[in-house]
């Protein structure tokens, strides 16, 4: 679906939709108990940095999918998982649990099945 969206819509409108939906769902989950913690003045810069990085990531992925086949882009995007696991271990002292590997196997299997199905339908 992400591959087809840029052919019909501009990347800017896609990013607006993604950002708006994430804002709505974030507010719902953050405020389900009736209390939303407002950011402090010292954390505003970090929030802006994370927000810009997220928008840039969406922009890059959407642009890549509009240029290259999903069978090329998605396996490269899968490479983020081990990098994120290492960053979490080093910077945040997070343990490397079995669920990281279970998730990796599920993601790898889904990517493999998609690529295998794509190659099978071409021949």
N, CA, C and O atoms as a MOPAC input file, in Angstrom:
PM7 MOZYME 1SCF
protein

 N      0.82800 1    -1.18800 1     0.00000 1
 C      0.00000 1     0.00000 1     0.00000 1
 C      0.87200 1     1.25200 1     0.00000 1
 O      0.57100 1     2.23000 1    -0.68300 1
 N      1.95900 1     1.20900 1     0.77500 1
 C      2.85100 1     2.36500 1     0.81900 1
 C      3.49600 1     2.60200 1    -0.54000 1
 O      3.82300 1     3.73600 1    -0.88800 1
 N      3.67900 1     1.53500 1    -1.30400 1
 C      4.25000 1     1.66000 1    -2.64700 1
 C      3.27700 1     2.35300 1    -3.58800 1
 O      3.70100 1     3.11700 1    -4.45500 1
 N      1.98400 1     2.10300 1    -3.43600 1
 C      0.98900 1     2.66400 1    -4.34900 1
 C      0.57900 1     4.08900 1    -3.99600 1
 O      0.18300 1     4.85500 1    -4.87400 1
 N      0.66800 1     4.44600 1    -2.73000 1
 C      0.21900 1     5.77300 1    -2.30400 1
 C      0.92300 1     6.92300 1    -3.01800 1
 O      0.24200 1     7.84800 1    -3.46300 1
 N      2.27400 1     6.91600 1    -3.15400 1
 C      2.92900 1     8.06100 1    -3.79800 1
 C      2.55800 1     8.25200 1    -5.26300 1
 O      2.74800 1     9.34100 1    -5.80400 1
 N      2.03200 1     7.21700 1    -5.91900 1
 C      1.64500 1     7.41000 1    -7.31600 1
 C      0.35300 1     8.21400 1    -7.44000 1
 O      0.12200 1     8.87700 1    -8.45100 1
 N     -0.49100 1     8.15100 1    -6.40300 1
 C     -1.76400 1     8.87600 1    -6.43400 1
 C     -1.75100 1    10.15700 1    -5.60900 1
 O     -2.51600 1    11.07800 1    -5.89500 1
 N     -0.90100 1    10.23200 1    -4.59500 1
 C     -0.87800 1    11.36300 1    -3.66800 1
 C      0.54400 1    11.90400 1    -3.54400 1
 O      1.52000 1    11.20100 1    -3.80900 1
 N      0.63800 1    13.16100 1    -3.13900 1
 C      1.96700 1    13.72800 1    -2.92000 1
 C      2.54100 1    13.19700 1    -1.61200 1
 O      1.79800 1    12.81700 1    -0.70800 1
 N      3.84500 1    13.17300 1    -1.52000 1
 C      4.50800 1    12.69100 1    -0.30600 1
 C      4.14800 1    13.59000 1     0.87100 1
 O      4.05000 1    13.12200 1     2.00500 1
 N      3.95300 1    14.87900 1     0.60400 1
 C      3.57500 1    15.80700 1     1.67400 1
 C      2.21900 1    15.43700 1     2.27200 1
 O      2.06100 1    15.46200 1     3.49300 1
 N      1.24700 1    15.09800 1     1.44100 1
 C     -0.07200 1    14.72200 1     1.97200 1
 C      0.00300 1    13.39400 1     2.71600 1
 O     -0.71200 1    13.20300 1     3.69900 1
 N      0.84200 1    12.48400 1     2.27400 1
 C      1.01800 1    11.21300 1     2.98200 1
 C      1.62100 1    11.46500 1     4.35600 1
 O      1.17100 1    10.90100 1     5.35300 1
 N      2.65100 1    12.32400 1     4.40300 1
 C      3.28200 1    12.63900 1     5.68700 1
 C      2.30000 1    13.35500 1     6.61500 1
 O      2.31000 1    13.11700 1     7.82300 1
 N      1.45600 1    14.22400 1     6.07100 1
 C      0.45400 1    14.90400 1     6.88400 1
 C     -0.51200 1    13.88400 1     7.49100 1
 O     -0.82900 1    13.96200 1     8.67800 1
 N     -0.97700 1    12.93700 1     6.68900 1
 C     -1.88400 1    11.90900 1     7.18900 1
 C     -1.20300 1    11.06400 1     8.27000 1
 O     -1.79100 1    10.81600 1     9.32300 1
 N      0.03900 1    10.61800 1     8.01500 1
 C      0.75300 1     9.80500 1     8.99600 1
 C      0.95400 1    10.56000 1    10.30300 1
 O      0.73900 1    10.01300 1    11.38400 1
 N      1.36600 1    11.81300 1    10.19900 1
 C      1.62500 1    12.60900 1    11.39400 1
 C      0.33400 1    12.87500 1    12.16800 1
 O      0.31500 1    12.79100 1    13.39600 1
 N     -0.74000 1    13.19500 1    11.45000 1
 C     -2.01400 1    13.46500 1    12.11100 1
 C     -2.55100 1    12.22200 1    12.81100 1
 O     -3.02100 1    12.29700 1    13.94600 1
 N     -2.48100 1    11.08400 1    12.13300 1
 C     -2.98700 1     9.85600 1    12.76100 1
 C     -2.14200 1     9.47500 1    13.97300 1
 O     -2.68500 1     9.01400 1    14.97700 1
 N     -0.82900 1     9.65800 1    13.89700 1
 C      0.02200 1     9.35700 1    15.05000 1
 C     -0.24700 1    10.32700 1    16.19500 1
 O     -0.19500 1     9.93500 1    17.36100 1
 N     -0.53100 1    11.57700 1    15.88000 1
 C     -0.86600 1    12.55700 1    16.91600 1
 C     -2.15000 1    12.16400 1    17.63100 1
 O     -2.21700 1    12.19100 1    18.86000 1
 N     -3.16600 1    11.80000 1    16.86200 1
 C     -4.45300 1    11.42300 1    17.45600 1
 C     -4.29800 1    10.18000 1    18.32400 1
 O     -4.74000 1    10.16700 1    19.47300 1
 N     -3.67100 1     9.13600 1    17.78200 1
 C     -3.50300 1     7.90800 1    18.56000 1
 C     -2.58200 1     8.12200 1    19.76200 1
 O     -2.78800 1     7.51600 1    20.81300 1
 N     -1.58700 1     8.96500 1    19.61700 1
 C     -0.71100 1     9.27700 1    20.74200 1
 C     -1.44500 1     9.99600 1    21.86000 1
 O     -1.25100 1     9.69100 1    23.03700 1
 N     -2.28900 1    10.95300 1    21.48800 1
 C     -3.07800 1    11.65900 1    22.50300 1
 C     -4.07800 1    10.73100 1    23.18500 1
 O     -4.30100 1    10.82800 1    24.39200 1
 N     -4.67400 1     9.83700 1    22.41200 1
 C     -5.63300 1     8.89100 1    23.00000 1
 C     -4.92600 1     7.97900 1    23.99900 1
 O     -5.40000 1     7.80300 1    25.12100 1
 N     -3.80800 1     7.40400 1    23.60300 1
 C     -3.12100 1     6.47600 1    24.50400 1
 C     -2.46500 1     7.19400 1    25.66800 1
 O     -2.37500 1     6.63900 1    26.76300 1
 N     -2.00600 1     8.41900 1    25.45300 1
 C     -1.38700 1     9.15800 1    26.55500 1
 C     -2.42800 1     9.65900 1    27.54100 1
 O     -2.13600 1     9.80600 1    28.72800 1
 N     -3.63800 1     9.92200 1    27.06400 1
 C     -4.63100 1    10.51600 1    27.94300 1
 C     -5.77900 1     9.61200 1    28.30100 1
 O     -6.81900 1    10.09400 1    28.75100 1
 N     -5.62900 1     8.31100 1    28.11900 1
 C     -6.74300 1     7.41100 1    28.42700 1
 C     -7.11600 1     7.43100 1    29.90700 1
 O     -8.24900 1     7.10900 1    30.26300 1
 N     -6.17700 1     7.80400 1    30.76900 1
 C     -6.47800 1     7.87200 1    32.20100 1
 C     -6.88100 1     9.27700 1    32.65000 1
 O     -7.13300 1     9.50700 1    33.83300 1
 N     -6.94000 1    10.20600 1    31.70900 1
 C     -7.35600 1    11.56400 1    32.03300 1
 C     -6.22200 1    12.51400 1    32.36600 1
 O     -6.46000 1    13.69600 1    32.61800 1
 N     -4.99900 1    12.02100 1    32.37200 1
 C     -3.85500 1    12.86800 1    32.70200 1
 C     -2.80500 1    12.76700 1    31.60000 1
 O     -2.28900 1    11.68700 1    31.31000 1
 N     -2.50400 1    13.89600 1    30.99900 1
 C     -1.43800 1    13.95200 1    30.00000 1
 C     -0.31300 1    14.79000 1    30.59100 1
 O     -0.50500 1    15.95300 1    30.94300 1
 N      0.85400 1    14.18500 1    30.69300 1
 C      2.01500 1    14.90400 1    31.22100 1
 C      2.56100 1    15.81700 1    30.13000 1
 O      2.94400 1    15.35200 1    29.05600 1
 N      2.59300 1    17.09200 1    30.40300 1
 C      3.12600 1    18.04700 1    29.43500 1
 C      4.64900 1    18.01600 1    29.47300 1
 O      5.24300 1    17.77400 1    30.52400 1
 N      5.28100 1    18.26000 1    28.32500 1
 C      6.74400 1    18.24400 1    28.30800 1
 C      7.32200 1    19.42800 1    29.08500 1
 O      6.72000 1    20.49800 1    29.17300 1
 N      8.48900 1    19.20100 1    29.63400 1
 C      9.18100 1    20.28200 1    30.33100 1
 C      9.92700 1    21.12000 1    29.31000 1
 O     10.10700 1    20.70800 1    28.16400 1
 N     10.35500 1    22.28300 1    29.72700 1
 C     11.08400 1    23.16000 1    28.80500 1
 C     12.41600 1    22.54100 1    28.39300 1
 O     12.90200 1    22.80400 1    27.29300 1
 N     13.00900 1    21.73300 1    29.25200 1
 C     14.28600 1    21.11200 1    28.89600 1
 C     14.10900 1    19.95700 1    27.91400 1
 O     15.06900 1    19.57300 1    27.24600 1
 N     12.89800 1    19.39100 1    27.81000 1
 C     12.70000 1    18.26400 1    26.89600 1
 C     12.11000 1    18.68100 1    25.54600 1
 O     12.00800 1    17.85500 1    24.63800 1
 N     11.72300 1    19.94300 1    25.40300 1
 C     11.11500 1    20.40600 1    24.14700 1
 C     12.07100 1    20.21900 1    22.97100 1
 O     11.65500 1    19.75900 1    21.90700 1
 N     13.33100 1    20.56600 1    23.14400 1
 C     14.30300 1    20.42800 1    22.05500 1
 C     14.42200 1    18.96900 1    21.62200 1
 O     14.49300 1    18.68000 1    20.42700 1
 N     14.44400 1    18.05200 1    22.58100 1
 C     14.53400 1    16.63600 1    22.24900 1
 C     13.27300 1    16.15600 1    21.52900 1
 O     13.35800 1    15.35300 1    20.60000 1
 N     12.12200 1    16.63900 1    21.94700 1
 C     10.87900 1    16.26100 1    21.28400 1
 C     10.84000 1    16.76800 1    19.84100 1
 O     10.39100 1    16.05800 1    18.94100 1
 N     11.30500 1    17.98000 1    19.62900 1
 C     11.36200 1    18.51900 1    18.27000 1
 C     12.34400 1    17.70800 1    17.42500 1
 O     12.07000 1    17.41800 1    16.26100 1
 N     13.47700 1    17.34500 1    18.00300 1
 C     14.47700 1    16.54400 1    17.29500 1
 C     13.92100 1    15.17200 1    16.91700 1
 O     14.10500 1    14.71600 1    15.78800 1
 N     13.24300 1    14.51700 1    17.85800 1
 C     12.64600 1    13.20100 1    17.57000 1
 C     11.54300 1    13.34000 1    16.52700 1
 O     11.43200 1    12.49900 1    15.63500 1
 N     10.73400 1    14.37400 1    16.62400 1
 C      9.67600 1    14.60400 1    15.64500 1
 C     10.23000 1    14.82300 1    14.24300 1
 O      9.72100 1    14.25600 1    13.27600 1
 N     11.26900 1    15.64200 1    14.13100 1
 C     11.89200 1    15.88000 1    12.82300 1
 C     12.53200 1    14.60900 1    12.27400 1
 O     12.44300 1    14.33200 1    11.07800 1
 N     13.17200 1    13.84200 1    13.14200 1
 C     13.77900 1    12.58300 1    12.70400 1
 C     12.70600 1    11.60500 1    12.22300 1
 O     12.90600 1    10.90400 1    11.23200 1
 N     11.56400 1    11.55300 1    12.92300 1
 C     10.47100 1    10.68400 1    12.49800 1
 C      9.89600 1    11.09600 1    11.15000 1
 O      9.64100 1    10.24800 1    10.29500 1
 N      9.69100 1    12.40100 1    10.95900 1
 C      9.20200 1    12.88600 1     9.66700 1
 C     10.19200 1    12.59000 1     8.55000 1
 O      9.79900 1    12.19900 1     7.45100 1
 N     11.46300 1    12.77500 1     8.82800 1
 C     12.49000 1    12.48600 1     7.83100 1
 C     12.51700 1    10.99700 1     7.48800 1
 O     12.68400 1    10.62800 1     6.32600 1
 N     12.35300 1    10.14800 1     8.49500 1
 C     12.32700 1     8.70200 1     8.24900 1
 C     11.13700 1     8.32600 1     7.36500 1
 O     11.28700 1     7.54600 1     6.42400 1
 N      9.95100 1     8.87800 1     7.66400 1
 C      8.77500 1     8.61100 1     6.82900 1
 C      8.98400 1     9.12700 1     5.41400 1
 O      8.63700 1     8.45500 1     4.44300 1
 N      9.54800 1    10.31600 1     5.30000 1
 C      9.80500 1    10.89100 1     3.97700 1
 C     10.76100 1    10.01400 1     3.18000 1
 O     10.52200 1     9.73600 1     2.00500 1
 N     11.84300 1     9.58000 1     3.81700 1
 C     12.83400 1     8.75100 1     3.12500 1
 C     12.24500 1     7.41400 1     2.70100 1
 O     12.47700 1     6.96600 1     1.57900 1
 N     11.49200 1     6.77500 1     3.57800 1
 C     10.90100 1     5.47400 1     3.24900 1
 C      9.87400 1     5.60400 1     2.13500 1
 O      9.85000 1     4.78200 1     1.21900 1
 N      9.03000 1     6.62000 1     2.20100 1
 C      8.02400 1     6.81600 1     1.16300 1
 C      8.67500 1     7.14300 1    -0.17100 1
 O      8.24200 1     6.64900 1    -1.21200 1
 N      9.70300 1     7.96700 1    -0.14700 1
 C     10.42000 1     8.29800 1    -1.38400 1
 C     11.11800 1     7.06600 1    -1.94900 1
 O     11.08100 1     6.83000 1    -3.15600 1
 N     11.75200 1     6.28500 1    -1.08400 1
 C     12.43000 1     5.07100 1    -1.54500 1
 C     11.44400 1     4.09900 1    -2.17300 1
 O     11.74400 1     3.48400 1    -3.19600 1
 N     10.26400 1     3.95400 1    -1.56700 1
 C      9.26400 1     3.04600 1    -2.12300 1
 C      8.67900 1     3.55300 1    -3.43400 1
 O      8.21000 1     2.76100 1    -4.25100 1
 N      8.70200 1     4.86300 1    -3.64000 1
 C      8.21400 1     5.38900 1    -4.91400 1
 C      9.25200 1     5.23700 1    -6.02200 1
 O      8.91100 1     5.29500 1    -7.20400 1
 N     10.50400 1     5.04500 1    -5.65100 1
 C     11.58500 1     4.92300 1    -6.63800 1
 C     11.94000 1     3.47300 1    -6.92200 1
 O     12.07100 1     3.07700 1    -8.08000 1
 N     12.09800 1     2.67900 1    -5.86400 1
 C     12.57100 1     1.29800 1    -6.00800 1
 C     11.45900 1     0.31700 1    -5.63700 1
 O     10.50500 1     0.68000 1    -4.94900 1
 N     11.59100 1    -0.91600 1    -6.09400 1
 C     10.59300 1    -1.92100 1    -5.71800 1
 C     10.62600 1    -2.20600 1    -4.21600 1
 O     11.67300 1    -2.11800 1    -3.57500 1
 N      9.47200 1    -2.54400 1    -3.67900 1
 C      9.37700 1    -2.84100 1    -2.24800 1
 C     10.25000 1    -4.02800 1    -1.86700 1
 O     10.71900 1    -4.11100 1    -0.73200 1
 N     10.47400 1    -4.94700 1    -2.80000 1
 C     11.31500 1    -6.10900 1    -2.50200 1
 C     12.76900 1    -5.71900 1    -2.27400 1
 O     13.53300 1    -6.49700 1    -1.70200 1
 N     13.16000 1    -4.53000 1    -2.71200 1
 C     14.51000 1    -4.02800 1    -2.45600 1
 C     14.52500 1    -3.17500 1    -1.19100 1
 O     15.44000 1    -3.29000 1    -0.37500 1
 N     13.52200 1    -2.32400 1    -1.02500 1
 C     13.50700 1    -1.35600 1     0.07200 1
 C     13.25400 1    -2.02100 1     1.42400 1
 O     13.94800 1    -1.72700 1     2.39800 1
 N     12.27800 1    -2.90200 1     1.48900 1
 C     11.87100 1    -3.47200 1     2.77600 1
 C     12.97500 1    -4.30200 1     3.42400 1
 O     13.18100 1    -4.16200 1     4.63000 1
 N     13.69600 1    -5.15800 1     2.70000 1
 C     14.80100 1    -5.86400 1     3.37000 1
 C     15.88000 1    -4.91600 1     3.89600 1
 O     16.47200 1    -5.17900 1     4.94300 1
 N     16.13900 1    -3.83700 1     3.19400 1
 C     17.10500 1    -2.86000 1     3.70800 1
 C     16.55600 1    -2.16300 1     4.94500 1
 O     17.30000 1    -1.87100 1     5.88100 1
 N     15.25300 1    -1.89600 1     4.94600 1
 C     14.61700 1    -1.28600 1     6.10600 1
 C     14.64500 1    -2.23400 1     7.30200 1
 O     14.69200 1    -1.79300 1     8.45100 1
 N     14.61600 1    -3.53800 1     7.02700 1
 C     14.69400 1    -4.54500 1     8.08600 1
 C     16.01000 1    -4.44000 1     8.85100 1
 O     16.08300 1    -4.84000 1    10.01300 1
 N     17.04100 1    -3.91100 1     8.21400 1
 C     18.34300 1    -3.74500 1     8.86200 1
 C     18.31200 1    -2.82100 1    10.06800 1
 O     19.26200 1    -2.78900 1    10.84900 1
 N     17.23100 1    -2.06900 1    10.22600 1
 C     17.12300 1    -1.19300 1    11.39700 1
 C     16.99300 1    -1.97900 1    12.69600 1
 O     17.43500 1    -1.51100 1    13.74500 1
 N     16.39400 1    -3.16400 1    12.64400 1
 C     16.14500 1    -3.92900 1    13.86600 1
 C     17.41900 1    -4.23400 1    14.65000 1
 O     17.46400 1    -3.93700 1    15.84400 1
 N     18.45900 1    -4.81200 1    14.04000 1
 C     19.65800 1    -5.06000 1    14.83800 1
 C     20.33800 1    -3.77500 1    15.30300 1
 O     20.92300 1    -3.74100 1    16.38600 1
 N     20.26600 1    -2.72600 1    14.49700 1
 C     20.87300 1    -1.45600 1    14.90300 1
 C     20.14500 1    -0.89200 1    16.12000 1
 O     20.78000 1    -0.41500 1    17.06100 1
 N     18.82500 1    -0.94800 1    16.10200 1
 C     18.04300 1    -0.44400 1    17.23000 1
 C     18.30300 1    -1.27800 1    18.47600 1
 O     18.39300 1    -0.73100 1    19.57500 1
 N     18.42400 1    -2.60000 1    18.32300 1
 C     18.70800 1    -3.46800 1    19.47300 1
 C     20.06600 1    -3.13100 1    20.08800 1
 O     20.20600 1    -3.10800 1    21.31100 1
 N     21.05700 1    -2.87300 1    19.25100 1
 C     22.39100 1    -2.52700 1    19.75800 1
 C     22.37000 1    -1.15800 1    20.43100 1
 O     22.96500 1    -0.98500 1    21.49500 1
 N     21.69900 1    -0.19300 1    19.82900 1
 C     21.59300 1     1.14400 1    20.43500 1
 C     20.89500 1     1.05600 1    21.78700 1
 O     21.32100 1     1.69500 1    22.74900 1
 N     19.82400 1     0.26800 1    21.86500 1
 C     19.10300 1     0.11400 1    23.13100 1
 C     19.99400 1    -0.52000 1    24.19700 1
 O     19.93700 1    -0.13500 1    25.36500 1
 N     20.81400 1    -1.48700 1    23.80000 1
 C     21.72300 1    -2.13000 1    24.75800 1
 C     22.79200 1    -1.16200 1    25.24000 1
 O     23.06700 1    -1.08300 1    26.43800 1
 N     23.39300 1    -0.42700 1    24.31700 1
 C     24.53000 1     0.42900 1    24.65200 1
 C     24.08800 1     1.70700 1    25.36200 1
 O     24.62600 1     2.04500 1    26.41700 1
 N     23.11700 1     2.41600 1    24.79600 1
 C     22.73900 1     3.71400 1    25.33600 1
 C     21.74100 1     3.64100 1    26.48600 1
 O     21.79200 1     4.45700 1    27.40600 1
 N     20.83400 1     2.66600 1    26.43800 1
 C     19.76100 1     2.62700 1    27.42700 1
 C     19.85800 1     1.45100 1    28.39100 1
 O     18.99000 1     1.27600 1    29.24600 1
 N     20.91200 1     0.64400 1    28.25700 1
 C     21.14000 1    -0.49500 1    29.13800 1
 C     19.96200 1    -1.46300 1    29.13700 1
 O     19.62100 1    -2.04500 1    30.16700 1
 N     19.34500 1    -1.62700 1    27.96500 1
 C     18.22900 1    -2.55900 1    27.81800 1
 C     18.78000 1    -3.96200 1    27.58700 1
 O     19.73000 1    -4.13600 1    26.82400 1
 N     18.19500 1    -4.95800 1    28.23600 1
 C     18.66100 1    -6.32200 1    27.99800 1
 C     18.18400 1    -6.82000 1    26.63200 1
 O     17.12900 1    -6.41800 1    26.14200 1
 N     18.97300 1    -7.69000 1    26.04000 1
 C     18.60900 1    -8.30400 1    24.76600 1
 C     17.79400 1    -9.55000 1    25.08500 1
 O     18.34800 1   -10.60900 1    25.38200 1
 N     16.47100 1    -9.41100 1    25.02200 1
 C     15.57200 1   -10.49000 1    25.41700 1
 C     15.22300 1   -11.37600 1    24.23200 1
 O     15.46600 1   -11.02600 1    23.07700 1
 N     14.65800 1   -12.51000 1    24.54100 1
 C     14.26600 1   -13.47900 1    23.52000 1
 C     13.21900 1   -12.89700 1    22.58300 1
 O     13.15600 1   -13.28400 1    21.41600 1
 N     12.38300 1   -11.95800 1    23.07900 1
 C     11.32200 1   -11.38900 1    22.25600 1
 C     11.85800 1   -10.54500 1    21.10700 1
 O     11.18100 1   -10.37600 1    20.09300 1
 N     13.05800 1   -10.02000 1    21.25600 1
 C     13.69000 1    -9.30500 1    20.14500 1
 C     13.94400 1   -10.27600 1    19.00000 1
 O     13.70900 1    -9.96200 1    17.83300 1
 N     14.42800 1   -11.45900 1    19.35500 1
 C     14.70300 1   -12.47200 1    18.33200 1
 C     13.41600 1   -13.05700 1    17.74900 1
 O     13.35800 1   -13.35700 1    16.55700 1
 N     12.39400 1   -13.22000 1    18.57600 1
 C     11.10100 1   -13.70100 1    18.07900 1
 C     10.53500 1   -12.69500 1    17.07900 1
 O     10.05800 1   -13.07800 1    16.01000 1
 N     10.58700 1   -11.42100 1    17.42400 1
 C     10.12200 1   -10.38800 1    16.50200 1
 C     10.93500 1   -10.35700 1    15.21800 1
 O     10.38600 1   -10.17700 1    14.13100 1
 N     12.23900 1   -10.53200 1    15.34600 1
 C     13.10700 1   -10.54200 1    14.16000 1
 C     12.76900 1   -11.71000 1    13.24100 1
 O     12.75100 1   -11.55700 1    12.01900 1
 N     12.50300 1   -12.87000 1    13.82200 1
 C     12.14200 1   -14.04100 1    13.01900 1
 C     10.81400 1   -13.80100 1    12.30200 1
 O     10.67100 1   -14.14900 1    11.13000 1
 N      9.84500 1   -13.21000 1    12.99700 1
 C      8.54600 1   -12.93400 1    12.37500 1
 C      8.70900 1   -11.93900 1    11.22400 1
 O      8.15800 1   -12.14300 1    10.14300 1
 N      9.46000 1   -10.87300 1    11.45600 1
 C      9.67500 1    -9.87200 1    10.40200 1
 C     10.43700 1   -10.48400 1     9.23200 1
 O     10.08700 1   -10.26100 1     8.07300 1
 N     11.48000 1   -11.25400 1     9.53600 1
 C     12.26800 1   -11.89000 1     8.47100 1
 C     11.40700 1   -12.85600 1     7.66600 1
 O     11.47000 1   -12.86800 1     6.43600 1
 N     10.60200 1   -13.66800 1     8.35300 1
 C      9.74200 1   -14.62600 1     7.65400 1
 C      8.73600 1   -13.90800 1     6.76000 1
 O      8.50300 1   -14.33000 1     5.62700 1
 N      8.14400 1   -12.83700 1     7.25300 1
 C      7.18100 1   -12.08300 1     6.44700 1
 C      7.86100 1   -11.47800 1     5.21200 1
 O      7.31000 1   -11.53200 1     4.11200 1
 N      9.05100 1   -10.90400 1     5.39200 1
 C      9.78100 1   -10.35100 1     4.24600 1
 C     10.16000 1   -11.45100 1     3.25800 1
 O     10.03200 1   -11.27900 1     2.04600 1
 N     10.62300 1   -12.56900 1     3.78100 1
 C     11.02200 1   -13.67700 1     2.90900 1
 C      9.83000 1   -14.19000 1     2.11100 1
 O      9.94400 1   -14.42700 1     0.90900 1
 N      8.67500 1   -14.36400 1     2.77900 1
 C      7.48300 1   -14.83600 1     2.07200 1
 C      7.02800 1   -13.84200 1     1.00700 1
 O      6.61800 1   -14.24800 1    -0.08100 1
 N      7.09400 1   -12.55100 1     1.30600 1
 C      6.71800 1   -11.54400 1     0.31100 1
 C      7.63800 1   -11.57500 1    -0.89400 1
 O      7.17400 1   -11.53000 1    -2.03400 1
 N      8.93900 1   -11.65300 1    -0.65100 1
 C      9.89600 1   -11.69500 1    -1.76500 1
 C      9.72900 1   -12.98100 1    -2.55400 1
 O      9.74800 1   -12.95300 1    -3.78500 1
 N      9.56500 1   -14.10600 1    -1.87200 1
 C      9.38400 1   -15.39200 1    -2.53300 1
 C      8.12000 1   -15.37700 1    -3.39000 1
 O      8.12400 1   -15.86200 1    -4.52200 1
 N      7.03900 1   -14.81800 1    -2.84800 1
 C      5.79200 1   -14.74200 1    -3.60400 1
 C      5.94000 1   -13.81500 1    -4.81300 1
 O      5.41700 1   -14.11100 1    -5.88700 1
 N      6.63600 1   -12.71900 1    -4.64500 1
 C      6.86000 1   -11.79100 1    -5.75800 1
 C      7.65900 1   -12.45900 1    -6.87500 1
 O      7.32800 1   -12.32000 1    -8.05200 1
 N      8.70500 1   -13.17900 1    -6.50100 1
 C      9.52400 1   -13.85800 1    -7.49700 1
 C      8.75300 1   -14.99300 1    -8.18000 1
 O      8.92500 1   -15.23700 1    -9.37400 1
 N      7.91200 1   -15.67500 1    -7.42300 1
 C      7.13300 1   -16.78900 1    -7.96200 1
 C      6.08700 1   -16.29700 1    -8.95200 1
 O      5.83400 1   -16.96300 1    -9.95700 1
 N      5.47400 1   -15.14900 1    -8.69100 1
 C      4.44500 1   -14.63200 1    -9.60200 1
 C      5.04300 1   -14.04800 1   -10.87600 1
 O      4.36000 1   -13.95700 1   -11.89600 1
 N      6.29900 1   -13.65600 1   -10.82700 1
 C      6.95400 1   -13.10700 1   -12.03300 1
 C      7.28600 1   -14.18700 1   -13.04100 1
 O      7.31100 1   -13.92600 1   -14.24400 1
 N      7.54200 1   -15.40300 1   -12.56500 1
 C      7.93300 1   -16.47900 1   -13.49100 1
 C      6.77500 1   -17.29900 1   -13.93500 1
 O      6.94600 1   -18.23800 1   -14.71300 1

